[in-house]
Structures are given as structure tokens and as C-alpha cells.
Amino acid sequence: MTNLSVNINKIATIRNARGGDNPNVVSAALFCEKCGAQGITVHPRPDGRHIRHADVFELKQVLTTEFNIEGNPTEEFIDLVLKVKPAQVTMVPDSPDAITSNAGWNTIEHKAFLRTVCNQFHTEGIRCSIFVDPDPEMVKHAADCGCDRVELYTFGYAAQYPESPEKAVAPYVRAAIAARESGIGLNAGHDLSLENLRYFHSCIPWLDEVSIGHALICDALYMGLEASVKAYLEQLK
């Protein structure tokens, strides 16, 4: 089956907008687990505009599902991950001022660096995932870096889906096949929604995990968090 990891960054964004601790990100994460989510994702950024390092440590103490930490593997980020020891780290090449992730790694150009970082995380038993565009060559070279999985950056799929689902998913299927042939696992995330998730999953049923935050939290504003989590789980059946 394909697991749903709920990205709770937007919960932290709401909290930080007002100050204080409402909504509480730990309570929200535990509630997502209670509703059936098989994982929780956070993406702490250097400016602390949503998830903060303190949140990451607190979440690690209480989560019972898979904990996934995303981010650019700077020295500070690597130190955080090695201290927290989540189930999975997803390496994303975003700049410090990026609003959201907007590209995958060039795994040819950065192969030596990514291999070194994967080795560091593997020494602590942390699964490594590399964020890549839907390019079979980038997937194959990611496997050469020693990662356990790649995460396909699905912005392009979501953008093209309303016009042509078949064309939108085609490069992702090719990249997914490359991952399977390379012997690594497969995650996906970015702009997946109730509109497009079921079709994506039906075309790539061997997905290990999807990480969804923005759309799921937006839907929760209308239907409630429990109903939103369950609706996304339903798309993965």
C-alpha cells in the first residue's frame, strides 16, 4: 500500500501568524495519526517561519508513525537530523528564501555531496530520500548516491493535470519505472490534491509514500481535519 504522510507546516504557519501556541502542532500531528495517517512530515527552514527546531524535537518524542524531515542538507540541517534521528530524511535543494520547494536535485552535478550526506544519515539508521524532477536520468544517478528512495516533485503533474491527465503523468511513470529498475523506493509530493491524487496513484501503484500538506490543510478548512485525512487515504486505496 501507499502511505500518506501529512505535512504539518501549514499548521505551524497559522500558529506563528498569531503567536502563542494555537493551533498546537504536536496535537495536530497526533490527531492526523489518530485519523489514519501513516506518517508526519515537517520541513523546517532557516528562518523558522513555520516549523521550528523545538517542534521537531517535541514531535520526535511522541509520534508513533513514520517521521519524515525535509530540507536542504546544510550543516545546520544535518546536525538537526542526526540529533533527532527520524525514520526518514528527504533532501531538498531549496534556497533559504524559497516560499516552497521548486525543483529537484541535479544528481549528476551534486552526486559526491549527496553520497557523503547519505552516508552520514545511514550511520544513524535514517532512511534517505532525494527530491528529484521526473527525469529517469536524475533518478538513476540518485540511486548512485546511495539513497533508499527518491521523491518525485509533482508540481508539473498537478499543473498539467486539468488539461491532460495522460500527458501530465507520463514523465512520472517513466521516472517511477527508472526508480524500480534501480532498486530504490519511490515517494511523491507537491501539489497533490483530492482532484489529482487518485489518478496519479492508479498509474504508479507501487508508490511507497505521498507527502501532502498544503492541499490537505486547505481542504480541512471546509471539511474538517479528520474528514480531510480520511479523504486522502481513500484516494490511495
MARBA-3410 file (N, C-alpha, C, O; in Angstrom, 1 decimal):
237
0.8,-1.2,0.0,0.0,0.0,0.0,0.9,1.2,0.0,2.1,1.2,0.3 ~ 0.3,2.4,-0.4,1.0,3.6,-0.4,0.6,4.4,0.9,-0.6,4.6,1.2 ~ 1.6,4.8,1.6,1.4,5.5,2.9,1.1,7.0,2.6,1.6,7.6,1.7 ~ 0.3,7.6,3.5,0.1,9.1,3.5,0.8,9.7,4.6,0.6,9.4,5.8 ~ 1.8,10.6,4.3,2.5,11.4,5.3,1.9,12.8,5.2,2.1,13.4,4.2
1.4,13.3,6.3,0.8,14.6,6.4,1.8,15.6,6.7,2.5,15.5,7.8 ~ 2.1,16.6,5.9,3.0,17.7,6.1,2.2,18.7,6.9,1.2,19.3,6.5 ~ 2.7,19.0,8.1,2.0,19.9,9.1,2.6,21.3,9.1,2.3,22.1,10.0 ~ 3.4,21.7,8.1,4.0,23.0,8.1,2.9,24.1,8.1,3.1,25.1,8.8 ~ 1.8,23.9,7.4,0.7,24.9,7.4,0.1,25.1,8.8,-0.4,26.2,9.1
0.0,24.1,9.6,-0.5,24.2,10.9,0.5,25.2,11.7,0.0,26.1,12.4 ~ 1.8,25.0,11.5,2.7,25.9,12.2,2.6,27.3,11.7,2.8,28.3,12.4 ~ 2.4,27.4,10.4,2.2,28.8,9.8,1.1,29.6,10.4,1.2,30.7,10.8 ~ 0.0,28.9,10.7,-1.2,29.5,11.3,-0.8,29.9,12.7,-1.1,31.0,13.2 ~ -0.1,29.0,13.4,0.3,29.3,14.8,1.2,30.5,14.9,1.0,31.4,15.7
2.2,30.5,14.0,3.2,31.6,14.0,2.6,33.0,13.6,3.1,34.0,14.0 ~ 1.5,32.9,12.8,0.9,34.2,12.4,0.3,35.0,13.5,0.3,36.2,13.5 ~ -0.1,34.3,14.5,-0.7,35.0,15.7,0.2,35.0,16.9,-0.1,35.8,17.9 ~ 1.2,34.1,17.0,2.0,34.0,18.2,1.3,33.0,19.1,0.2,32.5,18.8 ~ 1.9,32.7,20.2,1.4,31.7,21.1,1.5,30.3,20.6,2.5,30.0,19.9
0.6,29.4,21.0,0.7,28.0,20.7,-0.6,27.4,20.2,-1.0,26.3,20.5 ~ -1.4,28.2,19.4,-2.7,27.8,19.0,-2.8,28.1,17.5,-2.8,29.2,17.0 ~ -2.9,27.0,16.6,-3.0,25.6,17.0,-1.7,25.0,17.4,-0.6,25.4,16.9 ~ -1.8,24.0,18.2,-0.6,23.3,18.6,-0.2,22.2,17.6,-1.0,21.3,17.3 ~ 1.0,22.3,17.1,1.4,21.4,16.0,1.5,20.0,16.5,1.3,19.1,15.7
1.9,19.7,17.7,2.0,18.4,18.2,0.7,17.7,18.3,0.5,16.6,17.9 ~ -0.3,18.5,18.8,-1.7,17.9,18.9,-2.2,17.7,17.5,-2.9,16.6,17.3 ~ -2.0,18.5,16.6,-2.4,18.3,15.2,-1.8,17.1,14.6,-2.5,16.3,14.0 ~ -0.5,16.9,14.8,0.2,15.7,14.3,-0.4,14.4,14.9,-0.7,13.5,14.2 ~ -0.6,14.4,16.2,-1.2,13.2,16.8,-2.6,13.0,16.4,-3.0,11.8,16.2
-3.3,14.0,16.1,-4.7,13.8,15.6,-4.7,13.2,14.2,-5.5,12.4,13.9 ~ -3.7,13.7,13.3,-3.6,13.1,12.0,-3.3,11.6,12.1,-3.8,10.8,11.3 ~ -2.4,11.3,13.0,-2.1,9.9,13.2,-3.4,9.1,13.6,-3.6,8.0,13.1 ~ -4.1,9.7,14.6,-5.3,9.0,15.1,-6.3,8.8,13.9,-7.1,7.8,13.9 ~ -6.3,9.7,12.9,-7.3,9.6,11.8,-6.8,8.7,10.7,-7.5,8.4,9.8
-5.6,8.1,10.9,-5.1,7.1,10.0,-3.9,7.4,9.2,-3.4,6.5,8.5 ~ -3.4,8.6,9.3,-2.2,9.0,8.5,-1.0,8.1,9.0,-0.9,7.8,10.2 ~ -0.2,7.6,8.0,0.8,6.7,8.4,2.2,7.4,8.6,3.2,6.7,8.9 ~ 2.2,8.7,8.5,3.4,9.4,8.7,3.1,10.9,8.9,2.1,11.4,8.5 ~ 4.1,11.6,9.4,4.1,13.0,9.6,5.4,13.6,9.0,6.5,13.1,9.3
5.2,14.7,8.2,6.3,15.3,7.5,6.4,16.8,8.1,5.4,17.4,8.3 ~ 7.7,17.2,8.3,7.9,18.6,8.6,9.1,19.1,7.7,9.9,18.3,7.3 ~ 9.1,20.4,7.4,10.1,20.9,6.5,10.6,22.2,7.2,10.2,23.3,6.8 ~ 11.5,22.1,8.2,12.0,23.3,8.9,12.9,24.1,8.0,13.7,23.6,7.3 ~ 12.7,25.4,8.0,13.5,26.3,7.2,14.3,27.2,8.1,14.0,27.5,9.3
15.4,27.8,7.6,16.3,28.6,8.4,15.7,29.7,9.2,16.1,30.1,10.3 ~ 14.6,30.3,8.5,14.0,31.5,9.2,12.9,31.1,10.2,12.4,32.0,10.8 ~ 12.7,29.8,10.3,11.7,29.4,11.3,10.3,29.9,11.1,9.5,30.1,12.0 ~ 9.9,30.2,9.8,8.6,30.8,9.6,7.4,29.9,9.8,6.3,30.3,9.8 ~ 7.7,28.6,9.8,6.6,27.6,10.2,7.1,26.6,11.2,7.2,27.0,12.4
7.6,25.5,10.8,8.1,24.5,11.8,9.4,25.0,12.4,10.3,25.5,11.6 ~ 9.5,24.9,13.7,10.8,25.3,14.4,11.5,24.1,14.9,11.0,23.0,15.0 ~ 12.8,24.3,15.1,13.6,23.2,15.6,13.0,22.6,16.9,13.0,21.3,17.1 ~ 12.5,23.4,17.8,11.9,22.9,19.0,10.7,22.0,18.7,10.5,21.0,19.4 ~ 9.9,22.3,17.7,8.8,21.5,17.3,9.3,20.1,16.9,8.7,19.1,17.2
10.4,20.1,16.1,10.9,18.8,15.6,11.3,17.9,16.7,11.0,16.7,16.7 ~ 12.0,18.4,17.7,12.4,17.6,18.9,11.2,17.1,19.7,11.1,15.9,20.1 ~ 10.2,18.0,19.8,9.0,17.6,20.6,8.2,16.5,19.8,7.7,15.6,20.4 ~ 8.1,16.7,18.5,7.3,15.7,17.7,8.0,14.3,17.8,7.3,13.3,17.9 ~ 9.3,14.3,17.7,10.0,13.0,17.8,9.7,12.2,19.0,9.7,11.0,19.0
9.4,12.9,20.1,9.2,12.2,21.4,7.8,11.5,21.5,7.6,10.6,22.3 ~ 6.9,12.0,20.6,5.5,11.5,20.8,4.9,10.7,19.6,4.0,10.0,19.7 ~ 5.5,11.0,18.4,4.9,10.3,17.2,5.1,8.8,17.2,6.1,8.3,17.7 ~ 4.1,8.1,16.7,4.2,6.6,16.7,4.2,6.1,15.2,4.4,5.0,15.0 ~ 4.0,7.0,14.3,4.1,6.7,12.9,5.5,7.2,12.4,6.3,7.7,13.1
5.7,7.0,11.0,7.0,7.4,10.5,7.1,9.0,10.5,6.2,9.7,10.1 ~ 8.3,9.4,10.9,8.6,10.8,11.0,9.6,11.1,9.9,10.6,10.5,9.8 ~ 9.2,12.1,9.0,10.0,12.5,7.8,10.3,13.9,8.0,9.5,14.8,8.1 ~ 11.6,14.2,7.9,12.1,15.6,8.0,12.7,16.0,6.6,13.6,15.3,6.1 ~ 12.1,17.0,6.0,12.6,17.5,4.7,13.5,18.7,4.9,13.3,19.5,5.9
14.4,18.9,3.9,15.1,20.2,4.0,16.4,20.1,3.2,16.8,19.1,2.7 ~ 17.0,21.3,3.0,18.3,21.4,2.3,19.3,21.0,3.3,19.4,21.5,4.4 ~ 20.2,20.0,2.9,21.1,19.4,3.9,22.3,20.4,4.1,23.5,20.0,3.8 ~ 22.1,21.5,4.7,23.1,22.4,5.2,23.7,21.8,6.4,23.2,20.8,7.0 ~ 24.8,22.4,6.9,25.4,21.9,8.1,24.4,21.9,9.3,24.4,21.0,10.1
23.6,23.0,9.4,22.6,23.1,10.5,21.6,22.0,10.4,21.2,21.4,11.4 ~ 21.1,21.8,9.1,20.0,20.8,8.9,20.5,19.4,9.2,19.9,18.6,9.9 ~ 21.7,19.1,8.8,22.3,17.8,9.0,22.5,17.5,10.5,22.2,16.4,11.0 ~ 22.9,18.5,11.2,23.1,18.4,12.7,21.7,18.1,13.4,21.6,17.3,14.3 ~ 20.7,18.8,12.9,19.3,18.6,13.5,18.9,17.2,13.2,18.4,16.5,14.2
19.0,16.7,12.0,18.5,15.4,11.7,19.3,14.3,12.4,18.7,13.3,12.9 ~ 20.6,14.5,12.6,21.4,13.5,13.3,21.0,13.4,14.8,21.1,12.4,15.4 ~ 20.6,14.6,15.3,20.2,14.6,16.7,18.8,14.0,16.9,18.5,13.3,17.9 ~ 17.9,14.3,16.0,16.5,13.8,16.1,16.3,12.3,15.7,15.6,11.6,16.3 ~ 17.1,11.9,14.7,17.0,10.5,14.2,15.6,10.1,13.7,15.0,9.2,14.3
15.0,10.8,12.7,13.7,10.4,12.2,13.8,9.1,11.4,14.9,8.6,11.2 ~ 12.7,8.6,11.1,12.7,7.4,10.2,13.2,7.7,8.9,13.9,6.9,8.3 ~ 13.0,8.9,8.4,13.4,9.3,7.0,13.8,10.8,6.9,13.2,11.6,7.6 ~ 14.8,11.0,6.1,15.1,12.4,5.8,15.0,12.6,4.3,15.4,11.7,3.5 ~ 14.4,13.6,3.8,14.2,13.9,2.4,15.0,15.2,2.1,14.7,16.3,2.6
16.0,15.0,1.3,16.9,16.1,0.9,16.4,16.9,-0.2,16.1,16.4,-1.3 ~ 16.1,18.2,0.0,15.5,19.1,-1.0,16.4,20.3,-1.2,16.9,20.9,-0.3 ~ 16.7,20.6,-2.5,17.7,21.7,-2.8,17.1,23.1,-2.8,17.3,23.9,-3.7 ~ 16.3,23.4,-1.8,15.6,24.7,-1.8,16.5,25.8,-1.2,17.3,25.5,-0.3 ~ 16.4,27.0,-1.7,17.2,28.1,-1.1,16.6,28.6,0.2,15.4,28.3,0.4
17.3,29.3,1.0,16.8,29.7,2.3,15.5,30.6,2.2,14.7,30.6,3.1 ~ 15.4,31.4,1.1,14.3,32.3,1.0,13.1,31.7,0.1,12.2,32.4,-0.3 ~ 13.2,30.4,-0.3,12.2,29.8,-1.1,10.9,29.8,-0.3,10.8,29.4,0.8 ~ 9.8,30.1,-1.0,8.5,30.1,-0.4,8.1,28.6,-0.2,7.5,28.2,0.8 ~ 8.4,27.8,-1.2,8.1,26.4,-1.2,9.1,25.7,-2.1,9.8,26.4,-2.9
9.3,24.4,-2.0,10.2,23.7,-2.9,9.8,23.9,-4.3,8.7,23.8,-4.7 ~ 10.8,24.1,-5.2,10.5,24.4,-6.6,11.4,23.7,-7.6,11.3,24.1,-8.8 ~ 12.2,22.7,-7.2,13.0,22.0,-8.2,13.6,20.8,-7.4,13.8,20.8,-6.2 ~ 13.9,19.8,-8.2,14.7,18.6,-7.7,16.2,18.8,-7.8,16.6,19.8,-8.5 ~ 16.9,17.9,-7.3,18.4,17.9,-7.4,18.9,17.5,-8.8,18.2,16.7,-9.5
20.0,18.2,-9.1,20.8,17.6,-10.3,21.7,16.6,-9.6,22.7,17.0,-9.0 ~ 21.3,15.4,-9.7,22.0,14.3,-9.0,23.3,13.9,-9.7,24.1,13.1,-9.2 ~ 23.6,14.5,-10.9,24.9,14.3,-11.5,25.9,15.3,-11.0,27.0,14.9,-10.5 ~ 25.5,16.5,-11.0,26.3,17.6,-10.6,26.7,17.5,-9.1,27.8,17.8,-8.6 ~ 25.7,17.1,-8.3,25.9,17.1,-6.8,26.0,15.6,-6.3,25.8,15.4,-5.1
26.4,14.7,-7.1,26.5,13.3,-6.7,27.4,13.1,-5.5,27.1,12.4,-4.5 ~ 28.6,13.6,-5.6,29.6,13.4,-4.5,29.1,13.9,-3.1,29.2,13.3,-2.1 ~ 28.5,15.1,-3.2,27.9,15.7,-2.0,26.8,14.9,-1.4,26.7,14.6,-0.2 ~ 25.8,14.5,-2.3,24.7,13.7,-1.8,25.1,12.3,-1.3,24.5,11.8,-0.3 ~ 26.1,11.7,-1.9,26.6,10.4,-1.4,27.2,10.6,0.0,26.9,9.7,0.8
27.9,11.7,0.2,28.5,11.9,1.5,27.4,12.1,2.6,27.5,11.5,3.7 ~ 26.4,12.9,2.2,25.3,13.1,3.2,24.5,11.8,3.5,24.2,11.6,4.6 ~ 24.2,11.1,2.4,23.5,9.8,2.6,24.3,8.9,3.6,23.7,8.3,4.5 ~ 25.6,8.8,3.4,26.4,8.0,4.3,26.3,8.5,5.7,26.3,7.7,6.6 ~ 26.3,9.8,5.9,26.2,10.3,7.3,24.9,9.9,7.9,24.9,9.5,9.1
23.8,10.0,7.2,22.5,9.7,7.7,22.3,8.1,7.9,21.7,7.7,8.9 ~ 22.9,7.4,7.0,22.8,5.9,7.2,23.5,5.4,8.4,23.2,4.4,9.0 ~ 24.6,6.1,8.8,25.3,5.7,10.1,24.4,5.7,11.3,24.6,5.0,12.3 ~ 23.3,6.5,11.2,22.3,6.6,12.3,21.0,5.8,12.0,20.0,6.0,12.7 ~ 21.1,5.0,10.9,19.9,4.2,10.6,18.7,5.0,10.0,17.6,4.6,10.1
19.0,6.2,9.4,18.0,7.0,8.9,17.8,6.8,7.4,18.8,6.8,6.6 ~ 16.6,6.5,6.9,16.3,6.3,5.5,16.5,7.6,4.8,16.1,8.6,5.2 ~ 17.2,7.5,3.6,17.4,8.7,2.8,16.6,8.8,1.6,16.6,7.8,0.8 ~ 16.0,9.9,1.3,15.2,10.1,0.1,15.7,11.4,-0.5,16.0,12.4,0.2 ~ 15.9,11.4,-1.9,16.4,12.5,-2.6,15.3,13.1,-3.5,14.6,12.3,-4.2
15.0,14.4,-3.4,13.9,15.0,-4.1,14.4,15.3,-5.5,15.4,16.0,-5.7 ~ 13.7,14.8,-6.5,14.1,14.9,-7.9,12.9,15.2,-8.8,11.8,15.0,-8.5 ~ 13.3,15.9,-10.0,12.3,16.1,-11.0,12.0,14.7,-11.7,12.8,13.8,-11.6 ~ 10.9,14.6,-12.5,10.6,13.4,-13.1,11.4,13.1,-14.3,11.0,13.1,-15.5 ~ 12.7,12.9,-14.1,13.7,12.6,-15.1,14.4,11.3,-14.8,15.1,11.2,-13.8
14.2,10.3,-15.7,14.8,9.0,-15.4,16.3,9.0,-15.1,16.8,8.3,-14.3 ~ 17.0,9.9,-15.8,18.5,10.0,-15.6,18.8,10.6,-14.2,19.7,10.1,-13.5 ~ 18.0,11.6,-13.7,18.2,12.1,-12.4,17.9,11.0,-11.3,18.5,10.9,-10.3 ~ 16.9,10.2,-11.6,16.6,9.1,-10.7,17.7,8.1,-10.6,18.1,7.6,-9.5 ~ 18.2,7.7,-11.8,19.3,6.7,-11.8,20.5,7.2,-11.1,21.2,6.4,-10.4
20.9,8.4,-11.3,22.0,9.0,-10.6,21.8,9.2,-9.1,22.7,9.2,-8.3 ~ 20.5,9.4,-8.7,20.2,9.5,-7.3,20.5,8.1,-6.7,21.0,8.1,-5.5 ~ 20.1,7.1,-7.4,20.4,5.7,-6.8,21.9,5.5,-6.6,22.3,4.9,-5.7 ~ 22.7,6.1,-7.5,24.2,6.0,-7.4,24.7,6.8,-6.2,25.8,6.5,-5.7 ~ 23.9,7.7,-5.7,24.3,8.5,-4.5,24.1,7.6,-3.2,24.6,8.0,-2.1
23.4,6.5,-3.3,23.3,5.6,-2.2,22.0,5.8,-1.4,21.8,5.3,-0.3 ~ 21.0,6.6,-2.0,19.8,6.8,-1.3,18.9,5.6,-1.3,19.1,4.7,-2.1 ~ 17.9,5.6,-0.4,17.0,4.5,-0.3,15.8,4.7,-1.2,15.2,3.8,-1.7 ~ 15.4,6.0,-1.4,14.2,6.3,-2.2,14.5,7.7,-2.9,15.4,8.4,-2.5 ~ 13.7,7.9,-3.9,13.6,9.3,-4.4,12.2,9.8,-4.2,11.2,9.0,-4.1
12.0,11.1,-4.1,10.7,11.7,-4.0,10.5,12.5,-5.3,11.3,13.4,-5.6 ~ 9.5,12.2,-6.1,9.2,12.9,-7.3,8.5,14.2,-7.0,7.5,14.2,-6.3 ~ 9.1,15.3,-7.6,8.5,16.6,-7.4,7.3,16.7,-8.4,7.5,16.8,-9.6 ~ 6.1,16.7,-7.9,4.9,16.6,-8.7,4.2,17.9,-9.0,3.0,17.9,-9.5 ~ 4.9,19.0,-8.9,4.3,20.3,-9.3,3.9,20.2,-10.8,2.8,20.7,-11.1
4.7,19.7,-11.7,4.4,19.7,-13.1,3.2,18.9,-13.4,2.4,19.2,-14.2 ~ 3.1,17.7,-12.7,1.9,16.9,-12.9,0.6,17.6,-12.5,-0.3,17.6,-13.3 ~ 0.6,18.2,-11.3,-0.6,18.9,-10.9,-0.9,20.1,-11.8,-2.1,20.3,-12.0 ~ 0.0,20.8,-12.3,-0.2,21.9,-13.2,-0.9,21.5,-14.5,-1.7,22.2,-15.0 ~ -0.4,20.4,-15.1,-0.9,19.9,-16.4,-2.1,19.0,-16.3,-2.8,18.8,-17.3
-2.4,18.5,-15.1,-3.5,17.5,-14.9,-4.8,18.0,-15.5,-5.5,17.2,-16.2 ~ -5.3,19.2,-15.2,-6.6,19.6,-15.7,-6.7,19.6,-17.2,-7.8,19.3,-17.7 ~ -5.6,19.8,-17.9,-5.7,19.9,-19.3,-5.5,18.5,-20.0,-6.3,18.1,-20.9 ~ -4.7,17.6,-19.4,-4.4,16.3,-20.0,-3.8,15.4,-18.9,-2.6,15.4,-18.8 ~ -4.6,14.6,-18.2,-4.0,13.7,-17.2,-3.0,12.8,-17.7,-2.0,12.5,-17.1
-3.2,12.3,-18.9,-2.3,11.3,-19.5,-0.9,11.9,-19.8,0.1,11.3,-19.5 ~ -0.9,13.1,-20.4,0.3,13.8,-20.7,1.0,14.2,-19.4,2.2,14.1,-19.2 ~ 0.2,14.6,-18.4,0.8,15.1,-17.1,1.5,14.0,-16.4,2.6,14.2,-15.8 ~ 1.0,12.8,-16.4,1.5,11.7,-15.6,2.6,10.9,-16.4,3.4,10.2,-15.7 ~ 2.7,11.0,-17.7,3.6,10.2,-18.5,5.1,10.3,-18.0,5.7,9.3,-17.8
5.7,11.5,-17.8,7.1,11.5,-17.4,7.3,11.0,-16.0,8.4,10.5,-15.7 ~ 6.3,11.0,-15.2,6.4,10.5,-13.8,6.4,8.9,-13.8,7.0,8.3,-13.0 ~ 5.6,8.4,-14.7,5.6,6.9,-14.9,7.0,6.5,-15.3,7.5,5.5,-14.8 ~ 7.6,7.2,-16.3,8.9,6.8,-16.8,10.0,6.9,-15.6,10.8,6.1,-15.5 ~ 9.8,8.0,-14.8,10.8,8.2,-13.7,10.5,7.1,-12.6,11.5,6.6,-12.0
9.3,6.7,-12.4,8.9,5.7,-11.4,9.5,4.4,-11.9,10.0,3.6,-11.0 ~ 9.4,4.1,-13.1,10.0,2.8,-13.7,11.5,2.8,-13.5,12.1,1.8,-13.1 ~ 12.1,3.9,-13.7,13.6,4.0,-13.5,13.9,3.8,-12.0,14.9,3.1,-11.8 ~ 13.1,4.3,-11.1,13.4,4.0,-9.7,13.3,2.5,-9.4,14.1,2.0,-8.7 ~ 12.2,1.9,-9.9,12.0,0.5,-9.6,13.2,-0.3,-10.2,13.6,-1.3,-9.6
13.6,0.0,-11.4,14.7,-0.7,-12.1,16.0,-0.5,-11.4,16.9,-1.3,-11.5 ~ 16.1,0.7,-10.7,17.4,1.0,-10.0,17.4,0.4,-8.6,18.4,0.4,-7.9 ~ 16.3,-0.2,-8.2,16.2,-0.9,-6.9,16.0,0.0,-5.7,16.3,-0.3,-4.6 ~ 15.4,1.2,-5.9,15.1,2.1,-4.8,13.6,2.4,-4.7,12.9,2.1,-5.7 ~ 13.2,2.8,-3.5,11.8,3.1,-3.3,11.4,4.4,-3.9,12.2,5.2,-4.5
10.1,4.7,-3.8,9.5,5.8,-4.5,8.5,6.6,-3.6,7.5,6.0,-3.2 ~ 8.8,7.9,-3.4,7.8,8.8,-2.8,7.4,9.8,-3.8,8.0,10.0,-4.9 ~ 6.4,10.6,-3.5,6.0,11.7,-4.4,5.3,12.8,-3.5,4.8,12.5,-2.5 ~ 5.5,14.0,-4.0,4.8,15.1,-3.3,5.0,16.5,-3.9,6.0,16.7,-4.6 ~ 4.1,17.3,-3.7,4.0,18.7,-4.1,2.7,18.9,-5.0,2.7,18.5,-6.1
1.8,19.6,-4.4,0.5,20.0,-5.1,-0.4,18.8,-5.4,-1.3,18.9,-6.3 ~ -0.1,17.6,-4.8,-1.1,16.5,-5.0,-2.3,16.9,-4.2,-2.2,17.5,-3.1 ~ -3.5,16.5,-4.7,-4.7,17.0,-4.1,-5.8,15.9,-4.3,-5.6,14.9,-5.0 ~ -7.0,16.2,-3.8,-8.1,15.3,-4.0,-8.5,15.2,-5.4,-9.1,14.2,-5.9 ~ -8.2,16.3,-6.2,-8.5,16.3,-7.6,-7.6,15.3,-8.4,-8.1,14.7,-9.3
-6.4,15.3,-8.1,-5.4,14.6,-9.0,-4.7,13.4,-8.4,-4.0,12.6,-9.1 ~ -4.9,13.1,-7.1,-4.1,12.1,-6.4,-4.5,10.7,-6.9,-3.6,9.8,-7.1 ~ -5.8,10.4,-7.0,-6.2,9.0,-7.3,-5.7,8.6,-8.7,-5.2,7.5,-8.8 ~ -5.7,9.5,-9.6,-5.2,9.1,-11.0,-3.7,8.9,-10.9,-3.2,7.9,-11.5 ~ -3.0,9.7,-10.2,-1.5,9.6,-10.1,-1.2,8.2,-9.5,-0.3,7.5,-10.0
-1.9,7.9,-8.5,-1.7,6.6,-7.8,-2.1,5.4,-8.6,-1.4,4.4,-8.6 ~ -3.1,5.5,-9.4,-3.5,4.4,-10.2,-2.5,4.1,-11.3,-2.4,3.0,-11.8 ~ -1.8,5.2,-11.8,-0.8,5.0,-12.8,0.6,4.5,-12.2,1.4,3.9,-13.0 ~ 0.8,4.8,-11.0,2.0,4.4,-10.3,1.7,3.7,-9.0,1.9,4.3,-7.9 ~ 1.1,2.5,-9.0,0.6,1.9,-7.8,1.6,1.4,-6.8,1.3,1.1,-5.7
2.9,1.4,-7.3,4.0,1.0,-6.4,4.6,2.1,-5.6,5.7,1.9,-5.0 ~ 4.0,3.2,-5.6,4.4,4.3,-4.7,4.5,3.9,-3.2,3.6,3.2,-2.7 ~ 5.6,4.2,-2.6,5.7,3.9,-1.2,5.0,4.9,-0.3,4.4,4.6,0.7 ~ 5.1,6.2,-0.7,4.5,7.3,0.2,4.2,8.5,-0.6,5.0,8.8,-1.6 ~ 3.2,9.2,-0.2,3.0,10.6,-0.7,3.0,11.5,0.5,2.4,11.2,1.5
3.6,12.6,0.3,3.6,13.6,1.3,2.8,14.8,0.9,3.0,15.4,-0.1 ~ 1.7,15.1,1.7,0.8,16.1,1.3,0.5,17.0,2.5,0.2,16.6,3.6 ~ 0.6,18.3,2.2,0.3,19.3,3.3,-0.6,20.4,2.9,-1.7,20.5,3.4 ~ -0.2,21.2,2.0,-1.0,22.4,1.6,-2.4,22.1,1.3,-3.4,22.7,1.8 ~ -2.6,21.2,0.3,-4.0,20.9,-0.2,-4.8,20.2,0.9,-6.0,20.6,1.1
-4.2,19.4,1.7,-4.9,18.6,2.7,-5.4,19.6,3.8,-6.5,19.5,4.3 ~ -4.5,20.5,4.2,-4.9,21.5,5.2,-6.0,22.5,4.7,-6.9,22.9,5.4 ~ -5.8,22.9,3.4,-6.9,23.7,2.8,-8.2,23.0,2.8,-9.2,23.6,3.1 ~ -8.2,21.8,2.4,-9.5,21.0,2.4,-10.1,20.9,3.8,-11.3,20.9,4.0 ~ -9.2,20.8,4.8,-9.6,20.7,6.2,-10.4,21.9,6.7,-11.2,21.8,7.6
-10.1,23.1,6.0,-10.8,24.3,6.4,-12.3,24.1,6.1,-13.2,24.7,6.8 ~ -12.6,23.3,5.1,-14.0,23.2,4.7,-14.7,21.9,5.3,-15.8,21.9,5.7 ~ -13.9,20.8,5.3,-14.5,19.5,5.7,-14.0,19.0,7.1,-14.6,18.0,7.6 ~ -13.1,19.7,7.7,-12.5,19.3,9.0,-11.3,18.4,8.8,-11.2,17.8,7.7 ~ -10.4,18.4,9.7,-9.1,17.7,9.6,-9.3,16.2,9.5,-8.7,15.6,8.6
-10.2,15.7,10.3,-10.4,14.2,10.3,-10.9,13.8,8.9,-10.4,12.8,8.3 ~ -11.9,14.5,8.4,-12.5,14.1,7.1,-11.5,14.3,6.0,-11.5,13.5,5.0 ~ -10.7,15.3,6.1,-9.7,15.6,5.1,-8.7,14.5,5.0,-8.4,14.0,3.9 ~ -8.1,14.1,6.1,-7.1,13.0,6.2,-7.7,11.7,5.6,-7.1,11.0,4.8 ~ -8.9,11.4,6.0,-9.6,10.2,5.5,-9.9,10.2,4.1,-9.9,9.2,3.4
-10.2,11.4,3.5,-10.5,11.6,2.1,-9.2,11.3,1.3,-9.3,10.7,0.2 ~ -8.1,11.7,1.8,-6.8,11.5,1.1,-6.5,10.0,1.2,-6.0,9.4,0.2 ~ -6.7,9.4,2.3,-6.4,8.0,2.4,-7.3,7.2,1.5,-6.8,6.2,0.9 ~ -8.5,7.6,1.3,-9.4,7.0,0.4,-8.9,7.0,-1.1,-9.1,6.0,-1.8 ~ -8.2,8.1,-1.5,-7.7,8.2,-2.8,-6.6,7.1,-3.1,-6.3,6.8,-4.2
-6.0,6.6,-2.0,-4.9,5.7,-2.1,-5.3,4.3,-2.0,-4.4,3.4,-2.1 ~ -6.5,4.0,-1.9,-7.0,2.6,-1.8,-6.9,2.0,-3.2,-7.2,0.8,-3.3
END
